[in-house]
Amino acid sequence: MDETDGSSGAAQGAQPETAGEPEPDEKPGFFGRIIGALSPTEDIAAPPLNGRAASAASLPGMINLRRMRVEDVAIPTAEIVAVPSSVTLEDLVQTFRESGMTRIPVYEGTLDTPLGFIHLKDLALGHGFSCDDDIRFDLVSMLRPLLFVPPSMPIGVLLAKMQAERRHMALVIDEYGGVDGLLTIEDLIEQVVGEIEDEHDTGDDQTWIREKPGCYVAQAITPLDEFEAEIGRSLTDHDDVDEEEIDTLGGLVFMLSGRVPARGEVIVHPDGPEFEVIEADPRRIKRLRVRLPGSTA
């Protein structure tokens, strides 16, 4: 997605203010008119599914604009691709290449002190991708402002605000002022029209492979219910596992171990399956090898 030009980034160290609903005298945009057309009687809460709010797994549709909240859609903090303000031009270009993103948040010190975001178009037009030109690299001058929103905001309100303020990226801020997630305008529109894929999307969203019978290599973000369907057994049907608190394989292993296990560590499920941590950092698990009972080590 392309970003419409906006003003330069917010001043360093300024306390972000969470966004509210548009002022009464603001002219509503396209999405604002759609949201207003939805009658209150349509705002019916869906029943819980598997112990979770149905909004987290609801089908695309206009009703989601009122029913779903920012916290239902946001990318978790651990999955946000961001760079520090001290990043070099070469490292920034490499981050764009590896992530495939067109917008990357920039922070000072930690992600809880965001300064704005850098757009790939601004970097390309100003510096190209050779990383050896004579133009002085000034990241701060290229920053664009971020929108800061609370987790409880309806996504329809945020969508209308993004359109009105011409912003395509927002950070979710918790009650303590810390960053709790990230959204783009595409994430919100997908809740209405379904998945949007561009030319760079491969269409292969499989997050695990079977190495051999009874042995899998899976990403930590693999949805737990999908993996359970693949192996034909439940991994949450045990007293030591609270299925209402976890959605992914990584979350299951974290709950079983009570911490972030180190690379090479093996966590044993009470019912027999073994989870070997293939890749991890101090903050999160990334990849796992899952061995089911009876498989060869």
N, C-alpha and C positions, 0 to 999 in steps of 0.2 A: 504493500500500500504506500502511496505517496503522501507526504505531509504537506499541508498548506503552510506557507511561510508565516511565522509568528514573530513575536518579539524575542530578544535575547534572554539567556537564562536568568534565573532568580539569583539575587545576591547571596554570596556565601555566608552561611551562618544564620540566615534569616529563618525564623520559625515559620514553617508552612502552616497555612490555614486550610482546613478541610472545606471542600466545596459544598455549598448548599443548593437549594432549588433556585431557579432563575428568578430574578426580581420581577414583581408584578407588572412593571412597565416595559419589560423586555418583550419583543415580538417573538412569539413561539416559532420554532423552525418546523421542518417537516416531521421529525420524530415527536416533537412536542405536540403537534396537532393530532398525530395518531394516538398518543397516550391519552390525550384529553378526550378522544372519541370513544375510548373504552369505558363502558359504564361500570360503576362500582359493583354491580351484581355479577360481573364477570370475574371479579377478583376472588376466586374461590380457592382456598388452600387445599392442596392435594394431600391425600393420606400418606402416612409414612411408608417407606419401602425399605425392608430389611433394616429397620432401626434408624434409617436416615431420612431426612426431609426429602420429599419427592422432587423438590425444586433442583436438587443437585443432579438429578438424572432424568429430568423431564424432557419430553419431546420438544422440538422447535415449535414456536408459535407465538402469536402476538401477545397472548396472555402472560407470557414470561416477562414482558416488560414491566408488568406490575407485580407479578408474583415473586420473581427472583431478586435477590439482593447481590450487591457487589461481592460479598464474601463467598457466594455460591459459584462465582465465575472466575475470580482472580487466580492468577498463577501464584503458587506458593513462593515465599521469600527464598527458599533454598534453591529454586529453579530459575531465579532471575539472573539473566546475564547482564552484568554491569561492570564498569571500569572506574578506577580511581582517577581523580583529577590530575595526578602525576604521571599518567600513562604516556608512553612514548608513541610517536606516530607509527612506528613499525608494529608495536604491540597492538595498537588500536586497529590497524588494518587487518592484522592476523585474527583479532577477535571477531571482526565483521565477517571474515572469510569462514571461520570455523563455525560460527553460530548461525549464519544465514540470515541474521536480523538486518533490518534497515534502520532501526532506532535502538540505541543503547543508553541506558541511564548512566549518569556520571555522578560520583559521590566524593565527598571529602572525608577521608579517614575510614568511615564505615558507611554502609548503605543507609543507615538511619540518619545520615546527613546528606541528602540528595541535593545536587546543585542544578540539575536539569538533565537534558538528554542530547546526545549528538546524533545527527541524521547522516546516513551514508551519503546522501546527495550533497550535503554541505562539504563533507570531507573530500569527496571525489572532485567537486568543482573547484575547491580551494587548493588541493594538493595532488590530485591524481592518486596513483597507487605505487609509484616508484620508490617512495620513502627516501629519496636522495636529492630532492630539489632544493633550491636555495631559499624558498619561502619559509619564513619563521613559523614554526608550528605553535599556534596559540589556541588551545582547546577551549578555554573559557569564552573567547570571543565568538565561538561557533555554537555555544549551548543554546538550546531552546527551552522554554519553560514547561514544567510538568504540571499536571493537575493533581491535587491532593484530595482524596475523598474518604469518607468513613465507610467501614464495612457494611453498615446497615442501609446504605442508600439503595433504593430500587434502581435496577439497571436502566429502566426507561428514563428516569430522571437524569442519570449520568449520560445516557446516549444523547438526550436533547441538549445537555450542557456542553458536551463535546462538540456537537454540531454548531451551537451558538458561538463558542469561543474558539472554534477551529483548532482543536487539539485532538490528537489521535492516541495519546498515551496518558495513563493516570496511575499514580501510586496509591495504594490503600494504606492509610495511616491508622494505627490503633490508638487506644485511649491514652497511652503514654508518649505518643509522638513518634513511635518507631514504625518502620516500614513493615507492613503485614502482607503485601502482595502487589501484583501489577496487572493492569488490564490495557488492552488496546481496543480501539473502536471496532476492529474486526471480531474480537472475542464477544462483544455485545451483540453485534448483528447476527453472528452465528446462532445465538439463542433464539432468533426469530426465523431465520431462513435455513438453518442447518449448516453443516461443515462447508467452509469456503476454501478451495484449494487453488493455488496458483501454478505457474509453469515449473516452479522448482520443487513442488511437492511430489514425492515419488509414489504416493498412494499405498505404500507398504507401511502400515502402522503396527505390525507384529512386534511385540516387545520381548519375545522369547524364541529360542530355537531348541529343538530336541537333539542333543548330542548322540544319544543312544537310548534304548528302552529304559525308562525309569530314571533318566538323567537329563536335566534341562539347564540351559544357561539363560538367565532372564535379567532384564533391567529391574532396578528396584521400584520403578514407577509402574510396573505391570499391575493392572487392576486385579485384585484378589479374586473376585468372582469369576472373571474370565479364565484365570489360571486354574481355579478349582474345576471349572467345566472341562478344561483341557485334560487334566490328570484324573478326572472322575472321582474325586474325593474331597471332603471338606477339610479345610485347615483351621477353621474357626469353631468347630464343634467340640470344644473342650473348656473346662472350667478356668484354665489359665489364660484363655484368650477371650477378650471382649470384642466381639465382631462389630459393635456399634462405634468403636473408637478407631478402627483401621479400615483402609480402602485398598492398600497396595501391599505387595510382597515385602518391600522395604519396611513398611510400617509394622507388618507382622513380626519380622525379625527384630526390629527395634523393641517391640513390646516384649518379646520372649527373652531378650538379653537385658533389658532395662537400661540400655546405653547404646551408643554407636559403636558396633564392634569393629575391630581392626582388620585390615586386609589379611587374608589367610585364615582367619578365625572361623570355626565351625560351630554353628548354633543348632542344637538338636530340638526338634519339635516333640512335645510330650507323646504324640501318637506315632513317632518314628522317623518322619522325614528329616533330612539334614540339609542345612543351608550353609554353604561355604561362601564367605565373602571374597569375591574376586577383585573388586575395586571399591575403594571408599576413601573419604577424606575425614578430617576431624569433625565435620558437621553432619555428614550424611553418608548413607550407603548408596552405591551406584549400580553395581552388578553383582549377581549371585549365581552360584551353581546349586541347583536343587536336586538332591538324590532321594528317591522314594524308597521305602523299605523293600529289600529284596534285590535292589540294583547293585551292580558291581562297582566297587570303589574305584 
